[in-house]
Amino acid sequence: MLHTTLLSFDWLNLLHPDWYINNGGLWFIVFVVFAETGLFAGFFLPGDSLLFVAGIYSNDLVQSAFKTQLDNSLLDLLILGVLISSAGIIGNMVGYWFGKKSGPFLFDRKDTFFFKKKYLYQAKDFYEKHGGGAIVMGRFLPIVRTFAPIVAGIVQMDRKRFVFFNVVGSLAWVFSMITAGHYLQTIIFNSFGFDLKKHLEVIVIGIVFITTVPVLFKMLSKKKS
């Protein structure tokens, strides 16, 4: 059951997906996904775990947002996926637009201790070869999904190509996460009697582990490229 607890706000609440669900529901989740995928300040938001938990509560979220009693879990899941995917697509377009506007300034900027122009050219070469994969796969990686569209704009990635992979990536990320949450809750509860709604911390820890370990492994590997 969704309820409001804004008076008990703590900054650590921003890391807990259930806080967003209980204090804003569907429309809050839509905004959070937009912020995480399109705004610099949204890189710390819990996108993966939030979508997974949203899938668990898909019926409650949609029915509460639209004041309906559809009693159709598949339709609720579809509505949830379309709305959140749209937020992710728009968010990435905002990030791409920001990057494209700031790109010329960066290419004209002189090198400093923290800024090296050669990295921009390396990024540009990378996006020309693997830009589509970076946009799609970047959706599934924390922090990366915030900055991937911005970098794509900075290096002037082809707009039509970006839009295509932006849509594909957003749909794949959102629907895979909410579908997993929706159906795993049912399967695990029916098979083992384990209610994921009562153990959301397990979900958060599990998803953080799955999404960050590959990134850390890559960062710590000896492959310089």
C-alpha positions, 0 to 999 in steps of 0.5 A, spaced: 500 500 500 502 506 497 503 512 503 506 518 504 512 519 509 515 526 507 516 529 514 521 523 516 525 525 510 533 523 510 538 524 505 539 517 505 532 516 503 534 518 496 538 511 495 532 507 497 527 505 491 521 504 496 522 511 499 520 514 492 514 509 491 511 511 498 512 519 497 510 520 490 508 514 486 509 513 479 510 520 477 515 521 482 519 515 479 518 518 472 521 524 474 527 520 477 528 516 471 528 523 467 533 526 472 538 520 472 538 519 465 539 527 463 541 531 468 548 531 471 546 531 478 542 525 477 548 520 477 547 518 484 539 516 483 538 508 484 535 507 477 536 499 476 533 498 483 528 503 483 525 500 476 525 493 479 521 495 485 517 499 481 515 492 477 513 489 484 509 494 485 506 496 478 499 494 479 499 499 485 503 504 482 498 505 475 492 504 479 494 510 484 496 514 479 490 514 474 485 512 480 483 506 476 481 499 478 483 495 471 485 489 475 489 487 469 497 486 471 499 486 464 496 492 462 499 496 468 506 493 467 505 496 459 503 503 462 508 503 467 514 501 462 511 506 456 511 512 461 518 510 464 521 509 458 519 515 455 522 519 461 528 515 459 528 517 452 527 524 453 532 525 459 537 522 454 535 527 449 536 533 454 543 530 456 545 529 448 542 537 447 547 539 453 553 536 450 552 538 443 551 545 446 558 545 450 562 541 445 564 546 441 567 550 447 571 544 449 574 542 443 576 550 443 579 549 450 586 549 451 589 543 455 590 544 463 592 539 468 585 536 469 583 537 462 586 534 456 583 535 449 586 528 446 581 525 450 575 528 447 578 526 440 579 519 443 572 519 445 569 521 438 573 516 435 570 511 440 563 513 439 564 513 431 565 506 432 561 503 438 557 509 439 550 505 439 553 500 443 555 505 448 548 508 449 544 501 449 549 498 454 550 504 458 543 504 460 545 498 464 551 501 468 550 506 474 553 513 473 555 511 465 547 512 463 548 519 466 554 521 462 553 517 456 548 521 452 552 528 454 559 525 451 555 523 445 553 530 444 560 533 446 563 529 440 557 530 435 554 523 435 550 523 429 543 525 431 539 520 428 543 514 430 543 517 437 535 517 437 535 510 434 539 507 440 536 512 445 529 509 444 532 502 443 536 502 450 531 505 454 525 500 452 530 494 453 533 497 460 526 499 463 522 493 460 527 488 462 527 491 469 520 492 471 518 485 468 523 482 472 521 485 478 514 484 477 514 476 475 520 474 480 516 477 485 510 472 483 515 466 482 519 467 488 513 468 493 509 462 490 515 457 490 519 459 496 514 463 500 519 469 500 516 476 499 520 481 496 516 487 498 518 485 505 526 484 503 527 490 499 534 491 502 536 484 499 534 487 492 538 493 492 544 490 495 543 484 489 542 489 483 548 494 486 552 488 486 550 485 479 551 492 476 557 495 479 562 489 479 563 488 472 564 496 472 569 495 477 573 489 474 574 493 468 576 499 471 581 495 475 583 490 469 590 492 466 587 493 459 589 500 458 584 502 452 
